[in-house]
Structures are given as C-alpha cells and as structure tokens.
Amino acid sequence: MIKDLLLDFLDILFPILLYQFIVLTKPVFKRSPLKNKIFLGMLCGIAITLSMLLPSPISNDLDGDLRNIPLIISLLYGGFIGGAISFTCFSISRFLIDLQGFLHGFFSSFVTAALVCAVTSIFVPQFHKRTPQNRFFIVMGLWFVTFMATLCALMNQSQASEMNMFLVVQVGLLQLAAMCMSVFLMEVTIHTNTMQEQILHSEKLSIAGHLASSVAHELRSPLTVIKGFIQLALRDTEGKTKHYLETTVSELKRVEYVIDDYLNMQSRSLKKLKFCR
C-alpha cells in the first residue's frame, strides 16, 4: 500500500514539474493567462487520472489516493477554468473505471469531488492577490478539511476496530507532503515568472535609457553650435533683431538645462537598476 502511495506521489508531482518547466521556458504561456490556466487544468487532470489508474485501478473511493491535491491546485492556481478542466477529467476517468458500479462508486466520488471544489472555490476570487504565506495556509487548511472528511467517511463505512490507524497516519502524512511539494512548486513558478518579468522590464528600461541618453548627447552638439553663432551675430545686431536673438539664446539655454537635468536623472536611474540587479 505504501509503495503504491509513493508511486502515486510521483504521479502527482510529475505533471506539476512539467508545468513549471514549460511555463518558465515558453513565453506564450506568460503572455496568455488563459492558455496558462487551460494548460494547468489539463496537466492536473492528467495527474488525477494517473493517481486513479496507477499503480492499480481504484478498488474504492477511500483507499488514500491523492486525487484531491491536483483538483485543489488547479482550482486555486488555475481559476475556475483550470478547476473545471481537471474536474471534467476526474469525472470521465472515474466513470470509465467504474462502469459496472456506476450507481454507487461514481456517484459517491463525484459528490465528494464536487464538495471539495465547492469549498475550494470560496477562496478562488482573491487567492492570487494574497501573499505567498497566506496562500500556503489556505491550501494547507483545505488539505486538512478534505483529509478529515475522508477519514470521517472511512469511519462511517467501517468498524473503528478494523481501521489501521498507523496506515491512516501514513496516508495523511504522504498527502501532506504531496500538497506541500505541489504548493512549493507552484509558488516557485510564480516567483520565478515574476522575477523574469521584472528583469525583462528593467532591461527594456535600461535600453530605452541608453538610447535616450545617446539622443540627448547628440542634440547638445548642434544646440551648442547654434547658440554660439547666435551669440556672435548679436555683436553686429541692433534693435528688434537683437531682442529676438537674445530671446532665442535664452530659450536655447533652457533647452540645454532640460537636457542636462534629464541626463542626470537618467544616470541616477541606471545606477539604481544596476544596484537592484
């Protein structure tokens, strides 16, 4: 039983690891949140199917498999779209596995999964706005609720003396470890994705700053020449023309002041960007 659960543990984590790798290496998933949610829902659906089929088909709905973990992960991190996809995969897989006992096995597992989704959906709207620590506690709380519900159902179906409490504790600890690892991988994916976006944004700002600085430096040379020739022309000019030229020189000085101020500000911004890296 424990060996089967450990294989089940790998069945759960492998699709999430695959999600982490693809999301961090394929820009299309970063630019399209919808594709990201659909992809997460599909991978969690695969994880649920693997958990139910491997290493052996389901004998009952309370044998300790980890199907609720990817269901919760897909709903919280993939929104209602990801949760709907994974729940659909679960329903189809469970129906195909238990064709003969449809009225009993499928109905009970469907109701259990629906209740898990209903409780989890309460936290979906504001989940991504919370801090990583709060998200971790929410997921752990949901795991505890689902595990206790499964344990209570198991106690109702069997005699208390027939229950192997040591095995129940082992199953609970394995489920806890799988949930913690799943949340950790998802949070690492979110953090790494955010850091990549910040670095890319900083690179764009740096390139734009260097380009603007180059343009500003190029503008200073012709402005200096223009101002010099106007000042020379002022020596031999009288009347309104001299007033016009003096006004022109004054405005050119303002332009130079603006360029110098911009270059100083840009220099400080570039230093801050280098410091942040």
VENDA-V692477 format. One record per residue. RES is the residue in three letters. OMEGA is omega in degrees with one decimal (NA if undefined). NEAR is the number of other C-alpha atoms within 10 Angstrom. Layout:
res->[RES RES]
omega->[OMEGA OMEGA]
near->[NEAR NEAR]
This chain:
res->[MET ILE LYS ASP LEU LEU LEU ASP PHE LEU ASP ILE LEU PHE PRO ILE LEU LEU TYR GLN PHE ILE VAL LEU THR LYS PRO VAL PHE LYS ARG SER PRO LEU LYS ASN LYS ILE PHE LEU GLY MET LEU CYS GLY ILE ALA ILE THR LEU SER MET LEU LEU PRO SER PRO ILE SER ASN ASP LEU ASP GLY ASP LEU ARG ASN ILE PRO LEU ILE ILE SER LEU LEU TYR GLY GLY PHE ILE GLY GLY ALA ILE SER PHE THR CYS PHE SER ILE SER ARG PHE LEU ILE ASP LEU GLN GLY PHE LEU HIS GLY PHE PHE SER SER PHE VAL THR ALA ALA LEU VAL CYS ALA VAL THR SER ILE PHE VAL PRO GLN PHE HIS LYS ARG THR PRO GLN ASN ARG PHE PHE ILE VAL MET GLY LEU TRP PHE VAL THR PHE MET ALA THR LEU CYS ALA LEU MET ASN GLN SER GLN ALA SER GLU MET ASN MET PHE LEU VAL VAL GLN VAL GLY LEU LEU GLN LEU ALA ALA MET CYS MET SER VAL PHE LEU MET GLU VAL THR ILE HIS THR ASN THR MET GLN GLU GLN ILE LEU HIS SER GLU LYS LEU SER ILE ALA GLY HIS LEU ALA SER SER VAL ALA HIS GLU LEU ARG SER PRO LEU THR VAL ILE LYS GLY PHE ILE GLN LEU ALA LEU ARG ASP THR GLU GLY LYS THR LYS HIS TYR LEU GLU THR THR VAL SER GLU LEU LYS ARG VAL GLU TYR VAL ILE ASP ASP TYR LEU ASN MET GLN SER ARG SER LEU LYS LYS LEU LYS PHE CYS ARG]
omega->[-179.3 177.4 177.5 179.5 177.2 174.2 175.7 176.9 178.2 177.4 -179.4 -172.7 -175.9 177.7 179.2 174.2 177.1 176.2 180.0 -178.4 -175.0 -178.4 -177.6 -178.0 -178.6 -177.8 -176.7 179.8 177.1 -177.9 -176.0 177.6 -179.7 177.4 177.9 -179.6 179.3 -179.5 177.9 177.6 179.3 -179.4 175.9 174.5 175.9 178.7 178.4 179.7 178.0 179.3 -178.6 -175.6 -174.5 2.2 177.8 -179.7 -178.8 172.0 172.3 -174.6 -176.7 -177.8 170.1 178.4 -169.4 -173.3 -177.7 -176.8 177.6 176.9 178.4 -178.4 -177.8 -178.2 -178.0 -175.2 179.7 179.5 -178.0 178.8 178.7 178.5 179.3 180.0 -179.2 178.4 176.5 177.1 178.3 -176.9 -179.6 -179.2 -178.5 178.4 -179.1 179.7 -170.4 180.0 -176.0 -178.7 -172.4 -173.5 -177.0 -172.9 -176.8 -176.8 -178.4 179.6 178.6 179.4 179.0 179.5 178.5 177.3 176.8 179.0 -179.4 179.0 -178.1 -176.4 177.8 -175.7 -174.0 -172.3 -176.3 -172.1 -176.3 179.2 -179.2 178.2 177.9 179.1 178.2 177.9 178.8 -179.3 177.5 -178.9 178.5 176.6 177.7 176.4 -177.9 -179.7 -178.8 179.5 179.3 177.2 177.4 179.5 178.6 178.0 177.8 179.0 178.5 -175.7 -175.9 177.2 179.8 179.9 -179.1 -176.5 174.7 -174.4 177.4 177.9 177.7 178.1 178.2 178.1 179.6 179.4 178.5 176.4 177.9 178.6 179.4 178.9 179.3 179.5 179.4 178.5 179.5 -179.7 178.9 179.4 175.8 177.9 179.6 -178.5 -179.6 178.5 178.3 178.6 177.6 178.2 178.3 177.6 178.4 177.8 178.3 177.9 178.4 177.5 179.8 179.1 178.8 179.0 178.0 178.9 179.4 177.7 178.1 178.7 180.0 177.7 178.8 179.4 -176.8 -178.1 177.8 178.1 178.2 178.9 -179.3 -179.3 179.2 180.0 177.8 178.4 175.4 -179.4 -179.3 -177.5 -176.1 -176.0 179.1 172.9 -176.1 -180.0 178.3 178.1 179.0 -179.6 177.2 176.0 178.6 178.6 178.9 179.2 177.1 176.3 176.8 178.6 177.9 178.6 178.8 179.5 178.9 179.2 178.5 -179.5 177.3 178.8 179.7 178.6 177.8 179.5 179.8 176.9 178.6 178.4 178.6 179.5 -179.2 179.7 NA]
near->[10 12 9 14 21 17 15 27 21 14 23 29 20 16 21 24 16 12 21 20 12 15 19 16 12 10 10 13 17 16 10 10 12 15 15 20 22 22 21 30 30 23 25 34 29 21 29 30 21 22 26 23 17 16 15 11 12 17 11 12 17 13 14 22 24 25 22 22 26 29 27 27 24 28 26 25 22 26 22 19 17 29 30 20 24 30 27 15 22 24 21 13 19 23 18 11 18 17 11 11 11 14 10 10 19 23 15 13 18 16 11 17 19 14 13 20 20 11 14 20 17 11 17 17 11 10 17 16 10 11 9 17 9 13 20 17 11 17 21 16 12 20 22 15 14 20 18 13 14 17 16 11 13 17 14 10 10 10 9 11 8 8 12 9 11 9 13 15 11 14 21 19 12 20 25 18 13 21 26 17 16 21 21 14 17 18 18 14 19 18 13 14 17 13 12 13 13 12 15 12 12 17 13 12 15 18 13 12 17 16 12 15 18 12 12 17 14 11 14 15 10 11 15 14 11 14 19 12 11 16 16 10 13 16 9 8 12 9 7 9 12 17 13 12 17 16 12 16 20 13 13 16 15 12 15 17 12 13 18 15 12 15 19 12 11 17 14 11 15 17 11 11 14 10 8 9 7]
